[in-house]
Amino acid sequence: MKQTRTKRQTPEGVRTYALSSRKSKVQTRSFAKAYPGNSDFNRFVEGLPDILAGKDFKEFILAVRKAKSKKKPVIFAMGAHVIKVGLSPVLIDMMAEGWIDALALNGAGIIHDFEIAYAGHTSEDVSLQLKDGSFGMAKETGEMLNRAINAGSRKNLGLGEAVGKMIASSGFPYKDLSLLSTAHSLGIPVTVHVALGTDIIHFHPDVQGSAVGKTTLNDFFLFCALVEKLEGGGIYINAGSAVVLPEIFLKAVSFVRNKGFALSRFSTAVFDFISHYRPQQNVVQRPTKGKGRGFYFIGHHEIMIPLLAAALKSSSVKKDGL
């Protein structure tokens, strides 16, 4: 039987709508507020039991404090759910206070960060909008992000820098809640690691696969350079990414070691609401064998990340050093 070649689909002709018209599940009015930190909260953390996760949490807080005092980087990698549960103000405060030195996102992260900055809301009702094919079809999200990526590719930028630069230079009404815009303004590197076809902007007419591929590959090698600096007490945190970012981290560790750089004395931590195979193996166990240390903390992001931020800020209130 003769086989016929199936013609590829193209994104031309898709039906889009204005982002402002879409009902979203997450509004900025529900976002978390940054905690200032105080010695009373520090006493609470110190009062946790020296058993299991309580002991681990105190040891991890100390490791992060030591990293900061030694000017070793704290790289915070996150899945998009961390943004969707309203934690941008907490993370922005951590960047401003020097507790986060670099961010790594998956492709969905830039979508939610952009929509928050542009419209003040994000997270559409997937089940409802999938019925008529309107899921992912917000016009501005597809157009503005793809155009920023395309422009970044022409300038040989990374994807994170391209989008951060676009948001930071915009007049978006909520850009003070954008992680990428804030990082751009503070000079904090942001890398974005994309799997083609996984993000809604990949089926909008302005998408250019060559631009997405080039900018996200640029970001991978920037990420490798950041991972290289972990040696000697740096910290790598994976929050809420079960597949993409743990895989990226494992490959970066191998690449750095292959290039001849020592990478053995650093700590990693996973924050997620269930235990996953790849974060456990690729972040906590395999890369830290030998002189490193890995931690795994289980709990909802909207509780655990503010707890982490509050513990770090409160521990720095102490006057007696490390």
C-alpha positions, 0 to 999 in steps of 0.5 A: 500500500502506497503511503502518503506524506502528511502535510505539516500544519502551520500557525497561520490563521489561528483565532486569537483574543485580547488577553484583557478579555480572558477570565484568569484564575490568578489575580495580583490582588491575591499575591503574597507579601514579602516578610521583613524578617525579625529575630522572633521568627528566627527563634521559631526556626531555631526551635524546630526539632533537630530531627528529619526535615526540621534538622535539614531545614536548619542546616540548609538555612545555614548553608545558604547564609554561608554561601552569601557570606562567601559570595557564592551564588544561590541559583533559584530554578523554578517551574511556572507553578511557583509564579502562578501561586502568587510568589513573585513578590517574595522572590523579588524581595529575595533578589533585592536582598541578595538571597537569589543571584540567578534565576532559571525558568522553564518556558511556561515561566515567561508566559505567566510572568509576562501576563502578570506584568502586562495584565495583572492576571494569569492562569486561564481555565484550561479545561473550559477553553480547550473545548473550543480551541481557545486555550493558549490563544491570548493575542498579546502573549503570543505576539509580544513574547515571540517578537521579543525572542525573535529580536533577542535572537538577532542580537545573539541574546539569551531568551531570559535576557530578551524577554526581561529587557522587553518587559523592563523597557515597557510601560506595562502597568504591573511590571514591578511584579515581573521577575524577569523585569526586576532581574534585568534591572538588578543585573541578575541573570535569568535563563529560560529552558524551553522544550519546543511544543510545550508552550502556548506561544509555540503555536502563534504565527510570530513563532520562529523555531530557529529563534527559540532554539538559538536563545534557549541554547544560549541560555543553557551555556550561560546556565553552565557558566553559573553552575560552574561558580557553585564550587566552594559552597554555592547553592542550587534550588529546584522549586516545582520543576519535575522534569525539564530543569532537573534534566538541564541541571544534570547536563550542566553539571556533566558539561562543567566537569567535562570541561575540567572545572572542579565541581564537588563542594556545593549544596542543592535543595528541592522544594516541591509538594510531592517527591519526584524521581528526577529532582531526587536523582538529578538534583539531590543525589547524583550531582552532590555525591562526594563532598556535596549535600542535597536536601528535599523539602516537601510542602506547598510552594505557597507555604514553603517558599515564603517560609524559606524567605522568612527564615533567611531574612530573619536569620540575618537579623542575628548579630553573632555571625554564622 
